[in-house]
């Protein structure tokens, strides 16, 4: 695994190891970044999190080929099926880096050499890709940090100048936010058309279908309370950064410009959670109890302004009415519930029958966004 500093090589190495492990392989990680401070410790920490063996060179090691040789001997005792070498990078490509990688590549003769590239790098990534490809014959590219504003337009250029496929993409810091690169979806992102299929798959893999259905039923019946709201927030947090999630929606680039300042700040979620947790159990179950004196007590308890507490409660009440009412949103929720009973497919996505679990979860989560987008911080 090669690339510049900051592209995400170490995290990508761990993500790849986790994916291979989930596929039934027995991956081994090797720390070959002898330049960046704490790089070895970072890889060791990630390896521990995913339960994968890791080879750590002795402190003060400087010869990367010697480390690789020692790692191969170590691997004979580990019963692994694939080894992943996390290599050193630089802020910019220089001769020292290229020479080190050439020697390591020549010694290992790896079956795969993956170049990790930051999606936000822009056209500089093209020059980086060419340089690394000439030096170590890259076999594939991993595009990282696709959870931000970057659409990954440089992906087309890197593919063109190297002739090598983009094999994987990373869309968040969590180790499971990693998967095969799908060209059609990237084309949609570049054109600003979003990625609804990816959004549904992403949600379906991380949301408890039974819990999502329960939340939707409670919304439709008007029984949705702040306990359910807390569950929704936990569900949303499991999906990763909100900006990356909503970035998969068509036209979100234009919508984002109209949102209040700080609307997508992850701290807002924490603030809302603090407000709800400052309520008593009875208040969470029965929001109608939240009179002015109780609201002042909640504001003092969570350390947030009273205006913010009032805004959250107001948005929550409006969201609950909208979801359970006779308007378009309420009708849509009921239609989705009827589709669940019929085992229907998602309109416009043939072959995705049974995938409603993720979409139902998003239906519920969508309601919870009222508090996020209301007003400024």
N, C-alpha and C positions, 0 to 999 in steps of 0.2 A: 504494500500500500504506500504510494508516493504522493507528493504534493507539497505546496508551500505551507508555511506556518499560518495557522488561523483558518485553514480550509476545513478542518475537522477530521484529520487522518486518524487520530487516536480513537475518537468517538466512533468513527465509521468502522474501524477495525473491530471494536466491541459489538457494534450493531450487526456487522456481518457474521461474527462468531455466534451471536444469539440466534440469528436467522438460520444458520447452518445447524445449530444445535436443535432447534425446533423442527428441522427437517429430518432429524435422525442421525446427523453426522456427529463426529466427536472432534470438535475444533480445538486447537491449541493456539494461544497467543504468544508472540515473542516481542519483547520490547527492544527495538533496535534504534530508538531515538536517543543517542548519547549526547545530544547537544542542548536541547531545550530543558531548562530546569524543571524538575518534578514530572517530566514526561513518563518516566518509568513508573513512578508512584501512581500517576493518573491511570495508566493502563492496568496496573495491578488492582486498583480500586474498582474499576469497571468490570474486570474479570471476576472479581469476588462477587459483585452484584449479580452476574449472570451465571455464576457457577461453572466457569471455564478455567482450566489450568493455564498459568502464565509463566513464562521464563523471564526472570529478572537478572540482568547482568550484574556482576560485582560492582560496587561503588567505585567510581574513578575509571571505569573501562572507557577506552577511546578507540579501540580497533573494532569496527563494526563487523568485519569478516570473521575475526576471532570469536566475537559474540555469537554470530550465526553458526559457527562450527560447534561451539559449546551447546547451543540450543538444539542442534540436530542430535547430538549425543543424548541430551536430556529427553528429547522426544521419544527415543527408543524405549524409555521406561514408562511412557504415559498412555500407550494404546490409543493414540489419536489417529484420525483419518485425514485431517487437513491442518496445515500450519499457516498462520497469518502473521506476517512480519510488519510491524508498525515502524516505519523508518523516519529519519530526521528530515526536517524541512528548513527553509530559510524565509526571511521576509521577501527576498527576491532570489531568482535563480542565479547561482554563481558557480564558478568552476569547481570550487571545493565540494559543493553539494553534488554536482554532476559526477565528479570523479568517485566520490564515495558510493553513490548509487550504482555506477557502472561496475565497480569492483564487487559490490554485494550481489548484483544481478548476475554477473559472470560466475560467481561462486555457487549461488543457489540454483540457477537455471529454473526459475519458477514457472509453473504452468500458467499462472495468471499474474499480470502486473496491472493493478488498478490505480488510475490517477484520480485523486480526490480534488474536485474543483468547486469553489464557492460560486453559487448561482448568481450572486450579486457582483461578482468581479467584473463583469462586462467583457469588452473585447480584449482586455489584458489576458483573459483566460485562454484566448486563442494562441497567443505567443507562448504562454506557459505550456499548453498542451503540445505544441510543436516541439518545444525544447525537450520535454520529458520523453516524448515519443521517440525522438532521434537518439536519446541517450540510452533508454532501457526498453524500447519496443513495447510500449503500452498496449495491453490487450483489451482494455475497456476503461470507461470513465464512470465515476460516481459523482453525481451532482448533489451538493449539499445546500442547506439553508433555504429550502424552497418554501418555508413557512412564513417568510416576510414579504416585503413588497416586490422582490425580484420575480420576474416572470421566467427567467432562465433563457432569454433570447440567445445568449452566447452558446447555448447547447447546440444550436444548428451549425454555428461556425466551427465549434470544436469537432463536431462529427464530420464536417466537410473537410477540414484541413488535415485531420489525422486519418480519416477513413475507419476509425475505430468506433464501436458501438458504445452508447451510454447505457450501462447495464443496470445501475441502481440509482435511487434518489433518496435523500434524507429530508424529512419535512418537520423536524423538531428535535429538541434536545433529548427526549425520552428514547431509551434504547430500542423500543419496539416501533419507533416511527421511521421505518426503513423498509424499502421494498423494491421490486423490479421497476425499471423505468418504462413508462407506457407512452410512446411517441404521440399518439393521438391526443392524449390528455394534455401533454405539454403544448401541443399546437393550439389547443383551445385556450390555455392559460396565456400564451403569447398574444393571442388575438383578443384577450379580455373576455372570453366566453365561459370561464369558470370550468369546474370539473365536478358535475353533480354525481356522476357514477362513483368517482373517488370519494366524494363526501359521504355518500351512503355506505360504501364499503368501509370507510374509516370509522363511521359511527357504529355500524353493525358489529365490528370486531371488538368494540370497547364498551358497548352499552348492554346492560342486562335487559333482554327483551321483555321478560315478565315484569320487571320493575317499571320499564318505560310504558308498557300497556296499562299498568295500574295507575301511573301518574296521569295518563291521558284520560282514563275513565273518571278519575277524580276531578279533573279539569272540567270535563263535559257535564258532570253532575253538580258543579258548583261547590264541591267539598274541598277543593284544593286549598291547603293552608301553608303556613310558613315552614312546617316540618317537611312538606313535599317540596317546597322551594329550596330548602337546604339540600335535599336529595338531588334536585335538578342541578344545583351549583356544583355538587361533587361530581355529577355525571359530566358536566361541561369541562371541569378541570381535568378529568381523565382523558378528554379528547385533545388536550394540548392547548397551545396559545390560541386565543379567540380570533386574533387577526388572521392567523394562518387558516383556521377552520372556515371563517367567513370568506376568505380569499378564494375558496373553491366555488363560491356562488357566482353565477353569471352577472356581470355588470357591477360587481362589488367595488371596483375601482372608482366608479362614479359616485356610488352611494357613500363611500368612505369620506369623500370630500364634504358631504353634507352633514356628517355626524358632529355632535358637540366635541369640543376640545377634550382630549383625554378619555373619550368614550371607550376605547379599546385597551386602556391601561389595565394590565392584570391586577393592579392594586385595588381597582374598583370592586372586583369580585371579593377580595379579602375584606374590604370595608363593609360590603353588604353582609358578608358572613358574620362579621363582628357584631353588626346591628342585630341580626336575627338571633344570634347566640346570647345577646344581652336581654332578650325577652324571657319571660317565665314560660314554663311548659303550657300553662293555660292560655297565655297570650299567643303563643305560636299556633295552638290548635284553634283558637277563636280570635281572629284578627279584629273583630268588632269590639273587643275589650280595650283596644289601644286608644284611650282618651288622652287629652293633652298632658295630664300629670304623669301618666305612664310613659308617654313618649319622652318627656324630659328626663325621667329616670333612666330610660334606655340610652339616650344620648350621653348622659353622664357616665353610664356603665361601660360603654364601648369607646368613649373618647372621640366620637364623631359629632359634627354640628347638628343641632336640632333640625335645621332646614334639610339636611341630608336624610335624617330619619323620616321626616314627614314626606319627603319626595319618594323614598323607597316604598313607604306604606301606600302612598297615593298610586304609584305606578303598579304596585302589586294588585291593588283593588281593581284598577282599570283593566289590567291584564286578565284577572279572574272573570270579570264580567264579559270581556270580549270573547274569551274561550268558551264560556258556558252559554252565551246568549244565542240569539236567533240570527245574528249577522253572518257575513261571509265566512269569518274565521270559525265560528261555531259550526256552521254547515260543513266546512272542510274537515274539521275534526271528526264529525259524525260520519262523513263519507269514508274517511280513512278507517274508522272503526268497523264499518260494514264491509270494507274490502278485506279486513283482517279475518272476518268470519267466513268470507267466500274464498279465501286463499288466493286472491287475485294478484296480478303482477303490477309492478309500478308502471304507470302510463309512460310510454316513450322509452322504456328500457326493457326490451324483449329479453326473455331468458332470465330475468331477475326475480322470478316468483319466489316467495319465501324471504325476500330481502326487506320486507316491510319493517322488520324489527328495528333496523337502523333508522329508517325514515320516521317511524313512530317516535323514536327517541328524539329526533330532531324536531318533530312537531311539538313535543312537550318543551324542549329546550328553547325553541323559538319564543314561547310565551314568556320564559324567564328573562328574555333580553330586554324587556321593558325597563327594568331597573337599571340596566347597564347604560342604556342610551339616553336616559332622562337627565337633562341639565348638565352643567359643568361641575368639575370637581370643586 
